[in-house]
Amino acid sequence: MRRTLQPTQVAQVVQLIQDGTSMRAVERMHWLFIPILSLLVCVQSLLLAFRVKSRSPPYDKLYYEYFSRRLQWKAAEELCKLQSGTLATVSNSAENQQLTSILKYWNISHPVWIGRKILTHQKNSSMILILDFSSSLDGTYARLLHKFPSMSSVTICTQLRFNPNSFGISTIFSYSINDFQLRANLAQGRPVQLALLIHGKQGSYAEAFEHDDSWHSVCVSWSQDGGRWALYAHGHMVSSGNGVNSNDDIIGPNGSFILGERQNGGSFMSNDSFRGSITDLHIWDRVLSTCEILTMEKECSTISSGLVLRWSEASLEIEVSLRRLQGKSPCQGTV
């Protein structure tokens, strides 16, 4: 059983480590969330290891040991196992604060290896609009009411759930015909493949996640600067490139942003309809960094800087046959 450290126990832990007292018989591993998480997830470099130890019953207490050696993630994990320990975790905000205090006591201010964190921004308790295209006919759509200005950079993030019995090419969203589209290729027994179409030029399809009935987070970005683009799934980049129409704005003024259909002038392309569910779509007028996208994924939060459209029913014109559902946010936070 896990127990939190009281102030007197913190002093005991420090003394044990300073004296070099042996701490064996570790029970299990947990992970630690501390305020320096953003530094950890942004930097792909050598970081330091921090582990948790627990003595066997009847003691049943947690002890924490800090290693100043710089290690890669896998090496840090293996080191903890070799030392009869495991990388640390916390299960609530109180434990999080106590462990943060320990790090401050040791004057540790640089990044340390951690895994799962406390979801301080978790939104599971709130209900949000979910658009269900699963059983819709071609021509079923939702339109964003926002009047977009000319934009030289853009990032779009959303939560998607694909109908596992739907196959072929589908359009998740499209802006002003061929200006900007996110498309999916669904083949039986294969992961979902995603591709961006920008000003009529489509990139190659990249495998993003399993074709199942689960929710998946997706972000796409493009910048006029060098025509740079990127595609993310669950906070991690799965495809990127450059040189795509760098002389044109990606979002022209007063275009039509459609969810679930590929635009063709004043109508829609047949057989390209999206089958599944969409929710939590947000748009920014800048390119979000890899770090920002991963932070949103982990914390179930929304970056406010540059945000031009926030998901809400008031921001949508919804075709009458499209099912509207209210449900909990699918964001759970990830390791």
Order of alpha helices (4+ residues) and beta strands (2+ residues): alpha-alpha-beta-beta-alpha-beta-alpha-beta-beta-beta-beta-beta-beta-beta-beta-beta-beta-beta-beta-beta-beta-beta-alpha-beta-beta-beta
